[in-house]
Amino acid sequence: MPPAAIKFRILVASVLFALQSTVTWSEDAGFIAQQIDAFRDSDFNVKRADSNTPFIPLAFVGASRYGRAEVEADKRGVKTAYDISSLSQGAFVPYILNERDLFGVGEYVSFSSFRVEDGPVENFEVTTIGVPLGWARQINPEWQAMSFVMPMGHDNTLETGGWTWQTLGGAFTRWTQNEEVWWAFGVYFDVGSQESFALPYIGASWLINEAWTVSAILPWPSINYSPNDRWLVRFGASPSEASWSISPEDGNATLNLDAFDFGIGVERRLSRLLWLSGEVGVGGLRNFRVSDTQIDEPDFDAGSSWYAGIDIKLRPPKLL
């Protein structure tokens, strides 16, 4: 059996396992109930004015498809076109350590299939695994401190391919101005085999009324509309899964988080915890950087195309 097929079956198995696990979770069962009770009894300040917007998901499984896009692959003007199909699954579990401290650990797995036309590389696949770790502390009723780190590994099927390592992370503070507005400040970093950088960070969230929320939280800025507690319509941006740096000589493949998808998504609550999500839009500012010994500091034209995705998400119930 080809290695790509084996990786695909492993990912499908993990997705099915995650689905079976999330379907059995409920607010009244085991560990989840204990953590919800602990959170309610803690000093963590998450209460805002009445809002229908659901909490961020703690687990998901999904598939996405990016249409054909043509990009300039290097400074010599070489053009290449490619499309991507991907499956992904992830989860993050928070643990209440005490009244003011929270620790979280998770996992992320994805399989991406690249179809390349007239490019410097042949068709290939990338399997990605990641382990996010996070910590948060409620300093006082208005301020929170938080940090995270996510080591990632990318294994590809290029002729010279192998594992490439990448680490994402950051440290932030969150200030609750009032029940409608809060702000976030901090620094974000990305350390990879081909490039590394650190950036200052600022974000905000404004609850207009129970149905409308404006979120300026990078890298997921959006306008959210929830007419009730069963529907969510989101218009905004998110990091693209179709932007990569490829180095054929040493077999490295690294995800770029400097490209964004712009689209509209609709979610429907299926049960107390599970939501079904569909999204369509344009994968804009999309890069496919191919580097070799003749290229320094790549700065290439980006391409764009349509994308579509479907996900099943686990969102916790309102805690307060």
N, C-alpha and C positions, 0 to 999 in steps of 0.2 A: 504494500500500500504506500503511495507517495506520502512524504512527510507532511505536505500541506493538508492532505485528506485526514491524516491522523490528528493534526492540530485542530482541524475543523470539528472532528467528532468529539475531541476533548472539550472544546468550547461549547458545543451543543449540549454535552452532558452536564457541564457546569450551569448552563442556562436552565435546563430542565430541573436540576437540583434546586437552583435558586427559586424557580417558580413554585415547586412543591413546598419549599420551606416557607416562602412568604405567604402562600395561601393559607397555611396552617396557623400563622401568627394572628393573634387577636389581643385586644386590650386586656382581656380577662385571663390571659394565659401566661404562666411562668415568668420568664426573665423580663419580657416586655412590660408586664404589669408591675413588676418590682421597680423597673427603671422609671416608669411613669409616676409611680407613687413617690419615689425618691426625688424626682425632679419637682414635683408639686410641693414637697416639703423643704426644698432647698431655697437658697437666697437668689437663684438666677432670675433675672428680670427679663421676661419675654412678653409680658402682657402689654397690649396696645389697645387703642380704641377698637370697637367691634369691627371685624373684617371677615369677609368670606374667603379671602385668599388662603389657600392651604399652606402648610409648612413645607419646607424643602424636602425632597425625597431622601429616605435613608437607604433605599435599595432600588435597583432597576435592572431590567433586561430589555434589549432592543436591537433593531436592525436599521441600517441606513444605506442609502444609495446616492452617489454623486455622479452626475452626468459628465460627459466628455468635456474637458477644458484644455485649451492650448496655451502653453506658457513658454516664455523664453528661458531655456535651461541653463545658459551660461552667458558670459560677457561677449562671446564671439557671435552671438545672435542665433545659435542653434535652437530650433523650435522642437518641442515635443508635446504630445497630447496624451492624456490618460484619464481613466475613470476609476472609481473605487466603490467596492461593495464591502460592508463591514457588519459584524455582529459583536455586541459588547454586553458585559454584565458587571455590576459592581454593587457593593454594599458598604455601609459605615454604621458601626454600632457604638453609641455613646455609653460611657460608664460614669455614674455619679460617684465621685470619690468621697466628698463631704459636702457640707452646705454651700461651699463657694467654689469648688474645683470639679472640673469635668474632664475626663480623658476619653478619647475615641480611637478605635482601630478599624480598619476596613480592608477591602480587597477589590481589585479591578482586573478584568481580563477582557481582551478584545482580539479579534481576528480580522485583518484587512486584506482584501485581494485587489491588487493593482493590475490594470490592463493598459499597457503602454503602446502607443503607436509612433513609429519612426523616432524612437528615443535612443539615448545612449545605453539604456538597460532593457532587458527583456521583461516579460510579465513576471511578477513576483508576489509573494505574500509576506505579511508581517504579523507576528503574534506578540502582543504586548501584555505584560503583567505589571501590577503596581500594588504597593502596600501603603495606603495613606494612614498617617498618625496625626492626631490633633490633641490640643489641650486648651482649655478655657478657664478663666477665673473671673468671678464677679467681685470686682474691687469694692464697689459701693453701689447704691441703687442706680446711679447714672452711668457708671463706667464698667466696661469689661475689657479684659486682656485675653488675647488668643494667639495661637501659633499652630502651624502645621508643617509637616514634611512628607513627601511622597516619593520614595525611591521607585524607579521604573526600569524595566528591562524590555528591549525590543529584539526579537529574534526573527531574522528574515531569510528568504530562500534565494537571495542573490548568489551568483557563482562563488563569490568570496565571502558570503554572508556568515553571520554569527551573531552573538549577543552584543548589543550596544546599551550602555547604561546612561540614565538621565535622572536627575533629581529636581523636583519642584518643591518650593517651600515659601514660607513667609511668616511675618509677625505683625500683629495688628492690635489696635484698640477700637472699641465701639462706644460711642457716646450717645445716650438716649436724651435727646433735647426735650421731647415731650411724647405724648402717646401717639402722635402722628408722624414725627420726624426723628430719625436717628442717623448718625454719621459714623464712618469708619476711616481710620488713618493707619498707615503702616508702610511696609516694604515687602516686595515680592521678588523672588529669585528663581532662576532656571539655570541649572548646571548640567551641561551635556558634553559629549565627546567632541563635538564640532564647534560649539559656541556656548558661551555662558554670559549671563547678564543679571543685573539687579535693578529694580525700578521702584521709585516711591509710589505710594498708593493712596487714593482718596475715593470714598464712595458715600452714597446716601440713599435713604429710602423715605418716600413720602406717601403716607396713607391719606388719600384725598377723601374717601368715604368708604363705606363697607364694601362697595363693589369695585372701586378703582384704586390701583396702587402704581406709583411711578418708582421704579427701582433703578438707581444709577450705580449698581454694584458691579464693578468690573470683575471678570470679563463677561458678565451676563446682564447688560443693561436691557431693560424691557419696560413696557407698559402692560399691566395685567388687569383683566376684567373678569370678575367673578360675580355673576348675578345672584348666585346662591351657593350653598356649600357642596354642590354636585358638579359644577362646571367651572372651567378655567380657560380663558382665552388669553394667549400671550403673544405680543408682537415685540420683537427685539432681536438681539444678537447673542451669539455664543461662540466659543472657540471652535474652529473648524477641525474636523477629523481628516480633512483632505490636504493638509499642508505639511510637507515633509522635506527633510534634507537627506539626500542620498549620496553616499560616497562609494562608487563601484570598486575603487582600488583596494580599500580596506574592508568593504562589506558593511559599512555602518548605515543605519537608517534611524533617524531621530525625528520625533514629532515636533513641529513648530507651533507654538502657541501665539504667534503674531498675526494669524489670519482668522477671519470671522465669517460665520454664516449669518445671513439676515433673512428672517422668515416669520411666519405666523404658525402658532401651534394651538391645538384645541385638546383639552383633557376632559374626561368624563369619569366620575367616581363610580367604580363597579361594586365596591363593598366598603366596609368601614375603613379599610386601609389601602385597598388596591385601586389604582387609577389607570385608565387606558389613554395613551397620548399619541397624537399624530401631528406631524409638522412638515411643511413644505416651504421652499424659499430659494434664495440664491446663495451659493457658496462663493462669496466675494473675496477679493484680495488673496486668492489661493496660490500657493507657491509649490514648486517641485524643484528644489535646488539640487543640482548635480555638481559635485565638486571633484576636481582632480588636481594633479600637481601644477597645472598651468593656470589655475584660477585662484585668485586671492580675494578675500573680502567680497563675496558674491552680492550683487545688488541687481536683481532680475525683475523683469516685468511679470506681473501677476495676471492670472486668468480667472474666469468665473464661469459657473454653470449652475443648473438647477440641482437641488437635492431634495430628498424626501426621507422621512424616518418614522418609525413606529416603536413605541415603548410601553412596557408595563412597569409602573412605579409603585413603590410602597411609601406612602406618606403617613406619618404619625397623626393621631387625632389631636385636636386642640387640647392643650394641657391645662389651660386656665380659663 
